[in-house]
Amino acid sequence: MWKYLLRPILFLFDAEKVHYATMGLFAAMLRFPPLRALTAVALRYRSERLRTEVAGLALEAPVGLGAGFDKNARWFNQLDALGFGFVEVGTLTGRAQGGNPKPRIFRLKADRALLNRMGFNNDGSEAAAQRLEGATIRPVLGVNIGKSKVVANEDAVDDYLASLRRLRPFADYITVNVSSPNTKGLRDLQAKDPLSRLLGAIVDDNRALALAAGDDPCPVFVKIAPDLDEGAMRDVVELCVEVGISGIIATNTTISREGLQTPEAAVSALGNGGVSGAPLTERSRRFVATLYRLAAGRLPIIGVGGIMTPDDAWQMLRAGAAAVQVYSGFVYGGPHFVRRTLRYIDRQLAGRGSDLKDVVGEASEHYSGG
């Protein structure tokens, strides 16, 4: 029904408008407990074999929702009913901002891809904190934070710390986003020196906040771009280990247009932006496999990018991801995508008599060329 009826109809309309309209309707429906319960029964898939732990986070399932889908932390509880093992909201910035001019998200149907230049449009971390205050949070919740557009890179640390302090009380983990291509200069923060200052400050502040609150530091991940070369990847790994980052999320969207089936003129007419979806499948898998080799067991990796089929998720785990996130695959695959993916992983594990951790990284040398 999704593939042959609903998706073709929805894909006739502007992608951003459809997103907000359908999620608004979905959220309204799931305010009724019986509908939420029925949705969860139909779409959740759980198995003891799927339980895992990543950076101290106990996950019922290794498939989560990537950042960007629920930018303002409005729908995380409704999304939990769709069967995700964890949900990441944001990106949230220190200041509210409208993002880039519309239209700013486009479907590349021939490529099963999305091109977006959203530009961190969000209500700001303070508004999100107010929304989360007092809320019953059902999923394992990640909060993705980024730099406000109007803040210069030399002042980025304070901007990130403002969001960390506001949102840490509600987060099971924090993701530091330095890899979106849609905020000018943001990816410059991935360079060794600025990244060292930023991540060091976040780790120190996180520890101080935990001490003051009498709890444990919140796991902190850093999300990086698939366009880094191996030398830069090595620098990121060593820096993360040095300062005490909990793990890496790889990868964000790519600025590359290599290999697209959509005509070059049509893509150029859409303008700048990051590409996600099927064009990232092999690229992200190789990237994760290389990171896994470089990390050598010192850091867990959450793999994201180009997971369009259940087997893509399985191969990402085999490449070295301790868990995966989906976004474009969920958009193209529909509401049952998570259930189908988890069931596929579970059957692969059952057929081999393996636990999830047994397969993580088993094919990393193959995929990284190592």
C-alpha positions as CSV (number, residue, x, y, z in Angstrom):
1,M,0.0,0.0,0.0
2,W,2.8,2.4,0.9
3,K,4.9,1.7,-2.1
4,Y,2.2,1.6,-4.8
5,L,-0.4,4.0,-3.4
6,L,0.5,6.3,-0.5
7,R,4.1,7.1,-1.5
8,P,3.3,8.0,-5.1
9,I,0.6,10.4,-3.9
10,L,2.6,12.0,-1.2
11,F,5.6,12.4,-3.5
12,L,3.5,14.6,-5.8
13,F,3.8,17.4,-3.2
14,D,6.6,19.5,-1.7
15,A,8.7,17.3,0.5
16,E,8.9,19.6,3.5
17,K,5.1,20.4,3.5
18,V,4.3,16.7,3.3
19,H,6.6,15.9,6.2
20,Y,5.0,18.4,8.6
21,A,1.4,17.6,7.4
22,T,1.7,13.8,7.7
23,M,3.6,14.0,11.1
24,G,1.1,16.5,12.4
25,L,-1.7,14.1,11.5
26,F,0.1,11.1,12.8
27,A,0.9,12.8,16.1
28,A,-2.7,13.8,16.6
29,M,-3.9,10.3,16.0
30,L,-1.5,8.8,18.5
31,R,-2.6,11.0,21.3
32,F,-5.4,8.4,21.7
33,P,-3.9,5.5,23.7
34,P,-5.8,2.7,21.8
35,L,-4.4,4.0,18.5
36,R,-0.9,4.2,19.9
37,A,-1.2,0.7,21.3
38,L,-2.4,-0.7,17.9
39,T,0.3,1.1,16.0
40,A,3.0,-0.4,18.4
41,V,1.6,-3.9,18.0
42,A,1.6,-3.6,14.2
43,L,5.0,-2.0,13.8
44,R,7.3,-2.9,16.7
45,Y,9.6,-5.9,16.5
46,R,11.6,-7.1,19.5
47,S,13.8,-10.1,20.2
48,E,16.3,-10.9,22.8
49,R,18.9,-11.3,20.1
50,L,18.5,-7.6,19.1
51,R,19.2,-6.2,22.6
52,T,22.6,-4.4,22.7
53,E,24.6,-1.8,24.5
54,V,26.3,1.1,22.9
55,A,28.4,3.5,25.0
56,G,26.5,2.4,28.1
57,L,23.1,2.9,26.4
58,A,20.9,-0.2,26.7
59,L,19.0,-0.5,23.4
60,E,16.1,-2.9,22.8
61,A,16.9,-2.8,19.1
62,P,19.9,-1.6,17.1
63,V,17.9,0.6,14.5
64,G,17.3,4.2,15.5
65,L,15.9,7.3,13.8
66,G,18.5,9.8,12.6
67,A,18.5,13.5,13.4
68,G,16.7,15.9,11.1
69,F,13.3,14.1,11.1
70,D,12.1,15.5,14.4
71,K,14.0,18.8,14.5
72,N,12.1,20.4,17.4
73,A,11.6,17.4,19.7
74,R,7.8,17.3,19.1
75,W,7.1,13.8,17.9
76,F,9.7,11.5,19.6
77,N,7.0,9.6,21.6
78,Q,4.9,9.0,18.6
79,L,7.9,7.9,16.6
80,D,8.8,5.4,19.4
81,A,5.6,3.6,18.5
82,L,7.0,2.8,15.0
83,G,9.5,0.4,16.6
84,F,12.8,2.4,16.6
85,G,15.3,1.3,19.2
86,F,16.2,4.9,19.8
87,V,15.2,8.3,18.5
88,E,17.5,11.3,17.9
89,V,16.0,14.8,17.8
90,G,17.4,18.0,16.4
91,T,19.6,19.5,15.2
92,L,19.0,22.1,17.8
93,T,21.0,25.3,18.0
94,G,21.7,27.8,20.7
95,R,19.5,30.4,19.0
96,A,16.2,29.9,17.2
97,Q,16.6,30.2,13.4
98,G,14.5,29.9,10.3
99,G,17.1,28.0,8.2
100,N,17.7,28.5,4.5
101,P,15.1,29.8,2.0
102,K,12.4,27.4,0.8
103,P,12.2,25.1,-1.1
104,R,15.1,23.4,0.6
105,I,14.5,19.6,0.4
106,F,14.1,17.7,-2.8
107,R,13.5,14.1,-3.8
108,L,15.9,12.5,-6.3
109,K,13.5,9.7,-7.2
110,A,15.8,8.0,-9.8
111,D,18.4,7.7,-7.1
112,R,16.1,6.9,-4.1
113,A,17.8,9.9,-2.5
114,L,17.1,13.3,-0.9
115,L,18.9,16.5,-1.4
116,N,18.5,19.0,1.4
117,R,19.8,22.4,2.4
118,M,17.6,22.9,5.5
119,G,20.2,24.9,7.4
120,F,19.3,23.8,11.0
121,N,15.9,25.4,11.0
122,N,14.6,25.0,14.5
123,D,13.0,26.8,17.5
124,G,16.2,26.8,19.4
125,S,17.5,24.7,22.3
126,E,15.7,26.8,25.0
127,A,12.3,26.2,23.4
128,A,13.1,22.5,23.0
129,A,14.1,22.3,26.7
130,Q,10.8,23.9,27.7
131,R,8.9,21.4,25.5
132,L,10.8,18.4,27.1
133,E,10.4,19.8,30.7
134,G,8.0,17.5,32.5
135,A,7.3,15.3,29.4
136,T,7.2,11.6,29.7
137,I,10.0,10.5,27.4
138,R,9.4,6.9,26.1
139,P,12.3,6.1,23.7
140,V,16.0,6.2,24.3
141,L,16.4,9.8,23.4
142,G,19.4,11.4,21.6
143,V,19.7,15.1,21.3
144,N,21.7,16.5,18.4
145,I,23.1,20.0,18.9
146,G,24.7,22.3,16.3
147,K,26.1,25.8,15.8
148,S,23.7,28.8,15.3
149,K,24.2,30.4,11.9
150,V,24.8,33.9,13.2
151,V,27.6,32.7,15.6
152,A,31.1,32.8,14.3
153,N,33.2,29.7,14.5
154,E,35.5,31.3,17.1
155,D,32.5,31.6,19.3
156,A,31.0,28.2,18.6
157,V,32.1,26.6,21.9
158,D,29.8,28.9,24.0
159,D,26.9,28.3,21.5
160,Y,27.2,24.5,21.8
161,L,27.6,24.7,25.6
162,A,24.4,26.7,25.9
163,S,22.5,24.0,24.2
164,L,24.3,21.2,26.1
165,R,23.3,22.8,29.5
166,R,19.7,23.3,28.5
167,L,19.1,19.9,26.9
168,R,21.4,17.5,28.9
169,P,18.8,16.8,31.6
170,F,16.4,15.2,29.1
171,A,18.9,13.4,26.9
172,D,20.1,9.8,27.1
173,Y,22.9,10.9,24.8
174,I,24.1,14.1,23.1
175,T,25.4,14.3,19.5
176,V,27.7,17.1,18.5
177,N,27.0,17.9,14.9
178,V,29.9,19.5,13.1
179,S,29.2,18.0,9.7
180,S,26.2,19.5,8.1
181,P,27.1,21.1,4.7
182,N,24.2,23.6,5.0
183,T,25.6,26.0,7.6
184,K,28.5,28.0,6.2
185,G,31.8,27.1,7.8
186,L,30.4,24.4,10.1
187,R,32.5,21.6,8.6
188,D,35.6,23.7,9.3
189,L,35.0,22.7,12.9
190,Q,36.0,19.1,12.0
191,A,39.6,20.2,11.6
192,K,41.8,19.0,14.4
193,D,42.4,22.1,16.4
194,P,38.9,23.6,16.5
195,L,37.4,20.2,17.1
196,S,39.8,19.6,20.0
197,R,38.7,22.8,21.6
198,L,35.0,22.2,21.0
199,L,34.9,18.5,22.1
200,G,37.2,19.1,25.1
201,A,34.9,21.9,26.4
202,I,31.8,19.8,25.9
203,V,33.3,16.8,27.7
204,D,34.5,19.0,30.6
205,D,31.2,20.8,30.9
206,N,29.3,17.5,30.7
207,R,31.3,16.1,33.6
208,A,30.9,19.2,35.7
209,L,27.1,19.2,35.1
210,A,27.0,15.5,36.1
211,L,28.9,16.1,39.3
212,A,26.6,19.0,40.2
213,A,23.5,16.9,39.5
214,G,24.9,13.8,41.3
215,D,24.6,11.6,38.2
216,D,26.8,10.1,35.5
217,P,28.0,12.1,32.5
218,C,25.8,11.8,29.5
219,P,27.3,9.8,26.6
220,V,28.5,12.3,23.9
221,F,28.9,11.4,20.3
222,V,30.3,13.4,17.4
223,K,28.7,13.2,14.0
224,I,31.1,13.5,11.0
225,A,30.9,13.9,7.2
226,P,31.5,11.1,4.7
227,D,33.7,13.5,2.7
228,L,36.7,13.3,5.1
229,D,39.8,11.5,3.9
230,E,41.5,8.8,6.0
231,G,44.0,11.1,7.5
232,A,41.2,13.4,8.9
233,M,39.3,10.3,10.0
234,R,42.4,9.1,12.0
235,D,42.7,12.6,13.6
236,V,39.0,12.5,14.6
237,V,39.4,9.0,16.2
238,E,42.5,9.9,18.1
239,L,41.0,13.2,19.3
240,C,37.8,11.5,20.5
241,V,39.8,8.9,22.4
242,E,42.0,11.6,23.9
243,V,39.2,13.9,25.2
244,G,36.8,11.2,26.2
245,I,34.1,11.2,23.5
246,S,31.8,8.2,23.9
247,G,31.5,7.4,20.2
248,I,31.1,8.5,16.6
249,I,28.1,8.8,14.3
250,A,29.0,8.3,10.7
251,T,27.9,9.7,8.4
252,N,26.1,13.0,7.6
253,T,25.0,13.9,4.1
254,T,27.6,14.2,1.3
255,I,28.3,17.2,-0.9
256,S,29.4,14.8,-3.7
257,R,27.2,14.4,-6.7
258,E,29.2,11.4,-8.0
259,G,27.3,8.6,-9.5
260,L,23.8,10.1,-9.4
261,Q,21.3,8.8,-12.0
262,T,19.3,12.1,-11.9
263,P,20.5,14.2,-14.8
264,E,23.3,16.6,-13.9
265,A,21.4,19.6,-15.2
266,A,18.4,18.7,-13.0
267,V,20.5,18.3,-9.9
268,S,22.4,21.6,-10.6
269,A,19.1,23.4,-10.9
270,L,18.2,22.4,-7.4
271,G,21.3,24.2,-6.0
272,N,23.5,23.4,-3.1
273,G,22.7,20.8,-0.4
274,G,23.7,17.5,1.1
275,V,22.7,14.2,-0.6
276,S,21.4,11.3,1.5
277,G,19.9,7.9,0.6
278,A,21.0,5.2,-1.8
279,P,24.0,7.2,-3.3
280,L,25.5,7.0,0.2
281,T,25.1,3.2,0.7
282,E,28.5,2.0,-0.3
283,R,30.3,5.3,0.6
284,S,29.0,5.3,4.2
285,R,29.6,1.5,4.6
286,R,33.3,1.9,3.5
287,F,33.6,4.9,5.8
288,V,32.3,3.1,8.8
289,A,34.5,0.1,8.1
290,T,37.6,2.3,7.9
291,L,36.6,4.1,11.1
292,Y,36.2,0.7,12.8
293,R,39.7,-0.3,11.8
294,L,41.1,3.0,13.0
295,A,39.2,2.9,16.3
296,A,40.4,-0.6,17.0
297,G,37.8,-1.2,19.6
298,R,38.3,2.0,21.4
299,L,35.1,3.8,20.2
300,P,31.7,2.5,19.2
301,I,30.3,3.7,15.9
302,I,26.6,4.3,15.0
303,G,26.3,3.9,11.2
304,V,24.0,6.1,9.2
305,G,23.8,6.9,5.5
306,G,22.2,5.0,2.6
307,I,20.4,2.3,4.7
308,M,17.6,1.7,2.2
309,T,17.0,-2.0,2.7
310,P,17.1,-4.4,5.6
311,D,20.2,-5.9,4.2
312,D,21.9,-2.5,4.0
313,A,21.4,-2.3,7.8
314,W,22.8,-5.8,8.3
315,Q,25.9,-5.0,6.1
316,M,26.5,-1.8,8.0
317,L,26.6,-3.7,11.3
318,R,29.0,-6.2,9.7
319,A,31.1,-3.2,8.5
320,G,31.6,-2.1,12.1
321,A,28.5,-0.2,13.3
322,A,27.4,-1.1,16.8
323,A,23.9,0.2,15.9
324,V,22.5,2.1,12.9
325,Q,20.2,5.0,12.2
326,V,17.8,5.5,9.3
327,Y,16.2,8.5,7.6
328,S,15.9,8.4,3.8
329,G,15.3,4.6,3.9
330,F,12.4,5.2,6.3
331,V,11.0,8.0,4.0
332,Y,11.1,5.7,0.9
333,G,10.4,2.5,2.7
334,G,7.4,3.6,4.8
335,P,6.1,2.9,8.3
336,H,6.9,-0.9,8.2
337,F,10.6,-0.3,7.2
338,V,11.9,-0.5,10.8
339,R,9.9,-3.7,11.6
340,R,11.1,-5.3,8.4
341,T,14.7,-4.4,9.1
342,L,14.7,-5.6,12.6
343,R,13.0,-8.9,11.6
344,Y,15.7,-9.4,8.9
345,I,18.5,-8.8,11.3
346,D,17.0,-11.1,13.9
347,R,16.6,-13.9,11.3
348,Q,20.2,-13.5,10.2
349,L,21.4,-13.8,13.8
350,A,19.1,-16.8,14.4
351,G,20.3,-18.6,11.3
352,R,23.9,-18.2,12.4
353,G,23.3,-18.8,16.1
354,S,25.1,-15.5,16.8
355,D,24.6,-12.5,19.1
356,L,24.5,-9.1,17.6
357,K,27.9,-8.2,19.0
358,D,29.4,-11.2,17.3
359,V,28.8,-9.7,13.8
360,V,29.8,-6.1,14.4
361,G,32.9,-5.4,12.3
362,E,33.3,-9.0,11.0
363,A,33.5,-7.7,7.4
364,S,35.3,-4.4,8.1
365,E,38.5,-5.4,6.3
366,H,36.5,-6.4,3.2
367,Y,34.5,-3.1,3.1
368,S,37.4,-0.8,4.0
369,G,39.8,-2.5,1.7
370,G,42.1,-3.2,4.6
